[in-house]
Amino acid sequence: MNFAASDLPATPGTLATPAELEEDPKHTLKILVAGGFGVGKTTLVGSVSEIRPLRTEETLTDESAGVDDLAGLERKSTTTVAMDFGRLTFGGGVRLYLFGTPGQERFWFMWDQIAYGAVGAIVLADTRRLPASFASIDFFERREIPFIVAVNCFDGARRYTIADIRDALDVDPHVPVMLCDVRHRDSAKNVLVALVEHAIRFAPPPEEP
């Protein structure tokens, strides 16, 4: 990690005004959005981005048959093959740059490059396919990158308590776990605020002069 909590303001709760969007930000933070295939990473980035998000989606073809697990995702017709990119600015001059990682195992080789310089990560989870989140959780734990787990509540999916989800994922007690619906901007924004708060709490102390 290359920042300290003392370098950052208190987490803002309001989005920037049009005038603030034109100003150079005082603080820029790189945030990763990770999770399994089809969990909603592209949707989250698109929901909150104040600019037109950069997307690298391609149409699913017969080549992915037997490679990508489409169980429970029968309506999914596209997949991210590189990354998603978006931006969100909060009042007080804090700007988040959002990088959505590809979910399929064959693209995991890209994660180290995408993760370089990130202050934290969101691991999106789907209760119908929780094991798909394990690789992301393990990646951030091993690299000591602060992360939170955000459970995307899909229509028709069974609802579970936070405690049950935490037990199923076996994440450390200090890792926040929350419910969300990333189709809605306010819900997705709350996930980002929760991550920044968590990253600030676990930022390393400032170095001695």
C-alpha positions in Angstrom: 0.0 0.0 0.0 1.3 3.5 -0.8 -1.0 5.8 1.2 -1.7 6.5 4.8 -4.9 7.4 6.5 -3.5 10.8 7.4 -3.2 11.6 3.7 -6.9 11.3 3.2 -9.9 13.3 4.3 -12.9 11.8 6.1 -14.9 9.7 3.7 -17.2 12.1 1.8 -20.9 11.2 1.8 -22.0 13.5 -1.1 -21.1 13.5 -4.7 -19.2 16.3 -6.3 -21.0 19.4 -7.7 -20.6 20.1 -11.4 -18.1 22.8 -10.5 -16.1 20.4 -8.4 -16.0 17.9 -11.3 -14.1 20.4 -13.3 -11.4 20.9 -10.6 -8.3 18.8 -10.2 -9.0 16.3 -7.4 -7.0 16.6 -4.2 -6.9 12.8 -3.7 -7.2 10.0 -6.3 -7.8 6.4 -5.3 -7.7 3.3 -7.5 -10.4 0.9 -6.6 -10.8 -2.7 -7.9 -14.1 -4.4 -8.5 -13.6 -8.2 -8.6 -15.7 -11.3 -8.3 -16.8 -14.3 -10.3 -18.1 -14.5 -13.8 -21.5 -12.7 -14.2 -21.7 -11.3 -10.7 -22.3 -7.7 -11.7 -19.0 -6.0 -11.9 -19.7 -4.2 -15.2 -23.1 -3.2 -13.9 -21.6 -1.7 -10.7 -19.1 0.4 -12.6 -21.7 1.6 -15.0 -24.1 2.5 -12.2 -21.8 4.9 -10.5 -19.5 6.2 -13.2 -19.8 9.9 -13.9 -18.2 9.4 -17.2 -19.2 7.0 -19.9 -17.6 3.8 -18.7 -15.0 2.1 -20.7 -16.1 -1.5 -21.3 -14.3 -4.4 -23.0 -17.2 -6.8 -23.4 -17.5 -9.3 -26.1 -20.5 -11.5 -27.1 -20.4 -15.0 -25.6 -19.9 -17.6 -28.4 -19.9 -21.4 -28.7 -16.1 -21.2 -27.9 -17.0 -20.5 -24.2 -19.2 -23.6 -23.9 -17.7 -25.9 -21.3 -15.3 -23.2 -20.3 -17.4 -20.5 -18.7 -19.8 -21.7 -16.1 -23.2 -20.3 -17.1 -25.2 -22.1 -14.4 -27.8 -19.6 -13.2 -26.7 -17.1 -15.9 -28.6 -18.4 -18.9 -29.6 -14.9 -20.0 -26.0 -13.6 -20.0 -24.9 -12.9 -23.5 -21.6 -10.9 -23.0 -18.4 -11.1 -21.0 -15.6 -8.8 -20.0 -12.4 -9.8 -21.7 -10.0 -7.1 -20.3 -11.4 -4.7 -17.8 -14.1 -2.1 -17.1 -13.1 1.5 -16.2 -15.2 4.2 -14.6 -14.8 7.3 -12.4 -16.6 8.8 -9.5 -15.8 12.1 -7.7 -17.0 12.9 -4.2 -17.3 16.4 -2.6 -14.0 17.4 -0.9 -11.9 16.5 -3.9 -11.8 12.7 -3.6 -11.9 11.0 -6.9 -12.2 7.2 -7.3 -11.0 5.4 -10.4 -12.8 2.1 -10.8 -11.3 -0.9 -12.5 -13.5 -4.0 -13.0 -11.5 -7.2 -13.3 -12.5 -10.1 -15.7 -14.1 -12.9 -13.8 -13.1 -16.0 -15.7 -10.1 -18.1 -14.6 -8.4 -17.8 -18.0 -8.0 -14.0 -17.5 -6.6 -14.2 -13.9 -3.1 -13.6 -15.2 -4.1 -9.9 -15.6 -5.0 -9.3 -12.0 -1.6 -8.4 -10.7 -1.2 -5.7 -13.3 -4.6 -4.3 -12.7 -4.2 -4.4 -8.9 -0.9 -2.4 -8.9 -1.4 0.8 -6.9 -5.0 -0.1 -5.7 -6.0 1.1 -2.3 -8.7 -1.4 -1.9 -11.1 -3.8 -3.6 -14.8 -4.8 -3.7 -15.4 -8.5 -4.0 -18.9 -8.9 -5.5 -20.6 -12.1 -4.6 -23.7 -14.0 -5.7 -25.3 -16.3 -3.1 -26.3 -18.7 -5.9 -22.6 -19.1 -6.8 -20.6 -18.2 -3.7 -17.6 -20.4 -4.6 -16.9 -18.1 -7.6 -15.8 -15.5 -5.0 -13.1 -17.6 -3.4 -10.4 -16.8 -5.9 -10.9 -13.0 -5.5 -10.9 -13.2 -1.7 -7.7 -15.3 -1.7 -6.0 -12.9 -4.1 -6.5 -9.9 -1.9 -5.8 -11.7 1.3 -2.5 -12.9 0.0 -1.5 -9.4 -1.2 -2.8 -7.7 1.9 -5.0 -5.4 -0.1 -8.0 -4.2 2.0 -11.3 -5.5 0.6 -15.0 -5.7 1.4 -17.5 -8.3 0.3 -20.7 -6.9 -1.3 -23.4 -9.5 -2.0 -25.3 -8.5 -5.1 -29.0 -9.4 -4.5 -30.3 -10.9 -7.7 -34.0 -11.2 -8.3 -35.2 -14.6 -7.3 -32.1 -15.5 -5.4 -32.5 -16.8 -1.9 -31.7 -14.3 0.9 -29.2 -15.1 3.6 -28.1 -13.3 6.7 -24.8 -11.4 6.8 -23.6 -13.9 9.4 -24.4 -16.9 7.2 -22.6 -15.4 4.3 -19.6 -14.5 6.3 -19.4 -18.1 7.6 -19.8 -19.5 4.1 -17.0 -17.3 2.7 -14.8 -17.7 5.8 -13.5 -14.1 5.7 -11.8 -12.5 8.6 -14.0 -10.7 11.2 -12.6 -7.3 10.3 -13.7 -7.6 6.6 -17.0 -5.8 6.0 -19.8 -7.9 4.4 -22.8 -6.0 3.1 -25.8 -6.5 0.8 -26.4 -4.4 -2.3 -28.2 -4.1 -5.6 -25.6 -2.7 -8.0 -28.3 -1.8 -10.6 -29.1 1.2 -8.3 -26.6 4.0 -8.1 -27.2 4.8 -4.4 -26.7 1.2 -3.4 -23.5 0.9 -5.5 -22.2 4.2 -4.1 -22.7 3.0 -0.6 -20.5 0.0 -1.4 -17.8 2.3 -2.6 -18.0 4.5 0.5 -17.8 1.4 2.8 -14.7 0.3 1.0 -13.0 3.7 1.3 -13.8 3.8 5.0 -12.4 0.3 5.4 -9.2 1.1 3.4 -8.6 4.2 5.5 -9.0 2.3 8.8 -6.4 -0.3 7.7 -4.0 2.1 5.9 -0.4 1.9 7.2 0.7 4.6 9.6 2.7 7.5 8.1 6.5 6.9 7.9 8.7 8.7 10.4 10.6 11.7 8.9 
